[in-house]
Amino acid sequence: MDDDDGSLGQSSRDLVMCMEEEGASSLWGVPMSRKAGVCGLINSGNSCYMNAVLQCLCSTVPLVEYLLSRHTQTELAKHESMVVRVFVTLLEEVWLGQSPSYVPGDLRSMVSSLHPQFNNHSQQDAQELLLFLLNALHDDLKKKGATRFSSRHGRKSPGGESTIITRLFEGQLSYVTLCMRCDQQGQSNQVFTILSLPMPADVYKCSLQDCLSLFFQQSTLTGGDQKLCTECGIKRDTAVITTLSKPPEILMLHLKRFGCHGTEKKKLRTNVLFSMDNLDLSPFLTSPSALYTSYSLYAVVNHTGDLDMGHYTALCHSTLSHAWHRFDDTTVTEIQDFLVQSPNTYILLYSRRPFTRPDVPGL
């Protein structure tokens, strides 16, 4: 029997309370409050690759804190920073908004206008978009004196001007070359944002450490790849030793699943087992250090299907709920930790320091 005063019965009240806890819509279709930082993104036409990448960046707490800080907001108002402004709008919606989903249409339009590769409704590579977005944000931040307010928060970039992007995501590789004839040595450095890791061939399962070992193993340049030896005066077979001279704060690892076997496109479906709490980079460092022995996983981009007919999703860890969430465009599901491990892993994002609750005005 309905209550005489028109209020909800006990069972209805229990249902509404349950829906509130899950961040669902109410019985009347009115969005209820959701967890900050946990927001679905609407697919605007084969844009799952973009949505997955954006979820990972929105879960990068130091980046969120910096771009949503009052100081940065004040500085952004002084400059024409289109890329940063559109991205900040997304962060504000994800972290401070109430809607269970959001369409990042302005951001997609901006990306399409800056790079013809993304100016269509075809599926694209998430790793390529991630690299493009970080470069675009960096370039926008350093324009028109913007490095004045970003450089004080970051180290000097080995590649040039420093911004929050270089401080968080940029690392450096060191290459030592050795002439196989006279032992003449050379040394060079290369800045990186994402490490693309090979996977062992013809195996069903391997570890992330196996992939890192393959990347950093000594190689020999022969034939057309020989290097000029300054001592011999001609090109010689050259040994190359690669090490990690400056590990980044945020380590992004891309698994090279896509390739060609002859004229046939192929996807490697190797199940790469990875650590979630203590990824150890010490075996690959140029100089031993205890500071880089326990990177923590906080986001993953997964790819299911084939190269031409696939789908991207993201898994991100929330510092507010201390739980993992699966983002499949607008569908957001809390998952158990053991479900993060999957043969669909494509990009892994690790942090040197575990994230805490974001220090964001209004949160």
C-alpha positions in Angstrom: 0.0 0.0 0.0 1.3 3.5 -0.8 2.0 5.9 2.0 -0.9 8.3 2.6 1.5 11.3 2.6 2.7 10.5 -0.9 6.3 9.7 0.2 8.3 6.8 -1.1 7.8 3.4 0.5 10.7 1.7 2.2 11.6 -0.5 -0.8 11.6 2.5 -3.1 13.8 4.5 -0.7 16.2 1.5 -0.6 16.3 1.4 -4.4 17.1 5.2 -4.7 19.8 4.9 -2.0 21.4 2.0 -3.9 21.3 4.0 -7.2 22.9 7.0 -5.5 25.7 4.8 -4.2 26.3 3.5 -7.7 26.1 6.9 -9.3 23.1 5.9 -11.5 20.2 8.0 -12.6 17.2 8.4 -10.4 13.7 6.9 -11.0 12.8 10.2 -12.7 15.8 10.3 -15.1 17.6 13.1 -13.1 21.3 12.4 -12.8 22.4 11.8 -9.3 25.8 12.7 -7.9 28.8 10.6 -9.2 32.3 10.2 -8.0 34.6 13.0 -9.0 37.0 11.9 -11.7 34.7 9.1 -12.8 32.7 10.2 -15.9 31.8 8.5 -19.1 32.7 10.0 -22.5 30.2 9.9 -25.4 31.4 8.3 -28.6 31.0 10.7 -31.4 31.8 8.2 -34.2 34.7 5.8 -33.9 36.1 7.9 -31.1 36.7 5.1 -28.6 40.4 5.5 -29.2 40.2 9.1 -28.1 37.9 8.5 -25.2 40.3 5.8 -23.8 43.3 8.1 -24.0 41.4 11.1 -22.4 40.3 8.9 -19.5 43.9 8.0 -18.8 45.0 11.7 -18.9 42.1 12.7 -16.7 43.3 10.2 -14.1 46.8 11.6 -14.1 46.5 13.4 -10.8 49.5 15.8 -10.9 48.4 17.0 -14.4 44.9 17.5 -13.1 46.1 19.4 -10.1 48.3 21.7 -12.1 45.9 22.6 -14.9 43.0 23.1 -12.5 45.0 25.2 -10.0 44.0 28.8 -9.5 47.5 30.0 -10.5 47.3 28.2 -13.8 43.7 29.3 -14.4 44.8 32.9 -13.9 47.7 32.6 -16.3 45.6 30.8 -18.9 43.2 33.8 -19.0 46.1 36.0 -20.2 47.0 33.9 -23.2 45.4 32.4 -26.3 45.9 28.8 -25.3 43.3 26.9 -27.4 44.5 23.4 -26.8 45.0 23.8 -23.0 41.7 25.6 -22.6 39.7 22.9 -24.3 41.5 20.2 -22.3 40.9 22.1 -19.1 37.2 22.3 -19.9 37.2 18.5 -20.1 39.0 18.2 -16.8 36.5 20.5 -15.1 33.6 18.4 -16.4 35.2 15.1 -15.3 36.3 16.3 -11.9 33.9 19.0 -10.9 30.8 18.3 -13.0 27.7 16.2 -12.0 26.7 14.6 -15.3 27.4 10.9 -15.6 28.7 11.4 -19.2 30.2 14.1 -21.4 30.8 14.6 -25.1 34.4 15.9 -25.7 33.3 17.4 -29.0 35.3 20.6 -28.8 38.4 18.6 -28.1 37.9 16.3 -31.0 37.3 19.3 -33.3 40.5 20.9 -32.0 42.5 17.7 -32.6 41.0 17.3 -36.1 41.9 20.9 -37.0 45.5 20.5 -35.9 46.3 17.1 -37.5 44.8 15.7 -40.7 45.3 12.1 -39.5 42.5 12.6 -37.0 40.2 14.7 -39.2 37.9 11.9 -40.0 35.6 9.3 -38.4 37.9 6.4 -38.9 39.4 4.4 -36.0 42.9 5.6 -35.2 45.8 4.4 -33.1 45.5 5.4 -29.4 49.2 5.6 -28.9 49.7 8.0 -31.7 46.9 10.2 -30.3 48.3 10.1 -26.8 51.7 11.3 -28.1 50.1 14.0 -30.3 48.0 15.4 -27.4 50.9 15.6 -25.1 53.0 17.4 -27.7 50.1 19.8 -28.5 49.6 20.6 -24.8 53.4 21.2 -24.3 53.6 23.5 -27.4 50.5 25.4 -26.2 51.9 25.9 -22.7 55.2 27.2 -23.9 53.8 29.7 -26.3 53.6 33.4 -25.5 55.6 33.2 -22.3 53.5 30.4 -20.9 56.7 28.6 -19.8 57.1 31.3 -17.1 54.3 29.8 -15.1 55.0 26.1 -16.1 58.8 26.0 -15.7 58.8 26.8 -12.0 56.9 23.6 -11.5 59.2 21.4 -13.6 62.8 20.5 -14.3 64.5 21.9 -17.4 63.6 19.6 -20.3 66.6 17.9 -22.0 64.9 18.8 -25.3 64.3 22.5 -24.6 61.8 24.5 -22.7 60.1 23.0 -19.7 56.4 22.6 -19.0 54.3 20.4 -16.8 54.2 18.0 -19.7 58.0 17.6 -19.8 58.2 17.4 -16.1 55.8 14.6 -15.8 56.1 12.5 -19.0 59.6 13.1 -20.4 62.5 10.7 -19.8 65.9 10.2 -21.4 67.6 7.2 -23.0 71.4 6.9 -23.2 73.1 5.1 -26.1 76.7 3.9 -25.9 78.2 2.8 -29.2 81.2 0.6 -29.6 83.1 0.0 -32.8 83.5 -3.8 -33.2 86.9 -3.3 -34.8 88.8 -0.8 -32.7 86.6 -0.5 -29.6 86.1 3.3 -30.1 83.2 4.4 -27.9 80.6 7.1 -28.5 77.7 8.3 -26.4 74.4 10.1 -27.2 71.1 10.8 -25.5 67.5 10.7 -26.7 64.4 12.3 -25.1 61.3 10.1 -25.0 57.7 10.4 -23.9 56.4 6.8 -24.6 58.5 3.7 -24.8 57.3 1.3 -27.5 58.2 -2.2 -26.3 58.7 -5.3 -28.5 57.2 -8.6 -27.4 58.9 -12.0 -27.5 57.9 -13.9 -30.7 55.8 -17.0 -30.8 54.9 -17.1 -27.1 51.4 -17.2 -25.5 52.5 -15.4 -22.4 55.4 -13.3 -21.2 56.1 -10.6 -18.5 56.5 -6.9 -18.9 60.0 -7.3 -17.7 60.6 -9.6 -20.7 59.5 -6.8 -23.0 61.6 -4.2 -21.2 64.6 -6.6 -21.4 64.1 -6.9 -25.2 64.0 -3.2 -25.6 67.2 -2.6 -23.6 69.2 -5.6 -24.8 72.4 -4.9 -26.6 72.1 -4.7 -30.4 74.6 -4.7 -33.3 74.3 -2.5 -36.3 75.5 -4.2 -39.5 75.2 -3.9 -43.2 73.4 -0.7 -44.2 73.0 0.2 -40.6 76.7 0.4 -39.8 77.9 3.6 -38.1 80.9 5.7 -39.0 83.8 5.1 -36.7 85.8 8.3 -36.2 88.9 6.3 -35.3 88.8 4.0 -38.3 87.5 6.6 -40.6 85.0 4.3 -42.2 81.7 2.6 -41.4 82.0 -0.4 -39.1 79.8 -2.9 -37.4 78.7 -1.2 -34.1 77.4 -2.5 -30.8 74.8 -0.4 -29.2 74.0 -0.4 -25.4 70.8 1.3 -24.4 70.1 2.4 -20.8 67.6 4.7 -19.0 69.5 7.8 -17.9 66.5 9.9 -16.7 63.4 7.9 -15.9 60.2 10.0 -16.1 57.7 10.7 -13.3 55.0 9.2 -15.4 56.2 6.1 -17.3 54.1 5.3 -20.4 54.7 1.9 -22.0 53.3 1.0 -25.4 53.1 -2.7 -26.3 53.9 -3.2 -30.1 51.0 -5.5 -30.9 50.4 -4.4 -34.4 52.7 -5.2 -37.3 52.9 -6.9 -40.7 53.7 -10.5 -41.7 54.6 -10.0 -45.4 51.6 -8.1 -46.8 49.3 -9.3 -44.0 48.5 -7.0 -41.1 48.8 -8.9 -37.8 48.0 -8.3 -34.2 50.0 -10.1 -31.5 47.7 -11.4 -28.8 50.4 -12.3 -26.3 49.2 -12.0 -22.7 51.8 -9.7 -21.1 51.8 -10.0 -17.3 52.6 -6.8 -15.5 53.2 -5.5 -12.0 50.6 -3.1 -10.5 52.5 -1.8 -7.5 56.3 -2.3 -7.8 57.5 -2.1 -11.4 61.3 -2.1 -11.0 63.4 -0.1 -13.5 66.7 -0.6 -11.7 68.0 -3.2 -14.2 67.8 -0.8 -17.0 69.2 2.4 -15.4 72.5 4.0 -16.5 73.3 4.6 -12.9 71.9 2.5 -10.0 69.3 4.3 -7.9 66.7 3.2 -5.4 64.3 5.9 -6.5 62.9 4.0 -9.5 62.2 0.5 -8.1 58.4 0.8 -7.3 56.4 2.4 -10.1 52.6 2.1 -9.5 50.1 1.4 -12.3 47.3 3.9 -12.5 45.8 3.5 -16.0 45.6 1.1 -18.9 44.4 1.4 -22.5 43.0 -1.9 -23.8 42.4 -2.9 -27.4 40.1 -5.7 -28.4 39.5 -7.1 -31.9 41.7 -6.6 -34.9 43.7 -3.8 -36.4 41.0 -2.5 -38.6 38.0 -3.7 -36.6 38.8 -3.1 -33.0 37.6 -1.2 -29.9 39.4 0.7 -27.2 38.6 0.9 -23.5 40.4 2.3 -20.5 41.0 1.1 -16.9 41.8 3.8 -14.4 42.4 3.8 -10.7 40.5 6.4 -8.6 42.3 8.1 -5.7 38.9 8.9 -4.2 37.3 5.5 -4.1 40.6 3.6 -4.2 39.0 1.3 -6.8 39.6 0.6 -10.5 37.0 1.6 -13.1 36.5 0.3 -16.6 35.6 3.1 -19.1 33.8 1.9 -22.2 32.7 5.2 -23.7 29.7 6.1 -21.6 29.6 2.9 -19.7 31.5 3.1 -16.5 31.9 0.0 -14.2 33.8 -0.5 -11.0 36.0 -3.6 -11.3 38.1 -5.8 -9.0 41.9 -5.4 -9.1 42.5 -8.8 -10.6 40.5 -7.9 -13.7 43.1 -5.2 -14.7 45.4 -7.9 -16.0 44.3 -8.8 -19.5 45.7 -10.0 -22.9 44.1 -6.9 -24.4 46.6 -4.5 -22.7 48.0 -1.9 -25.2 49.3 1.0 -23.2 50.3 1.0 -19.5 50.7 4.2 -17.4 52.8 4.1 -14.3 53.6 6.7 -11.7 56.9 6.9 -9.7 54.9 8.3 -6.7 51.5 6.9 -5.7 48.7 9.4 -6.3 46.7 10.9 -3.5 43.4 12.8 -3.5 43.7 15.7 -6.0 44.2 19.2 -4.5 41.7 20.9 -6.7 39.7 24.0 -5.8 36.0 23.1 -5.5 36.6 19.4 -5.1 
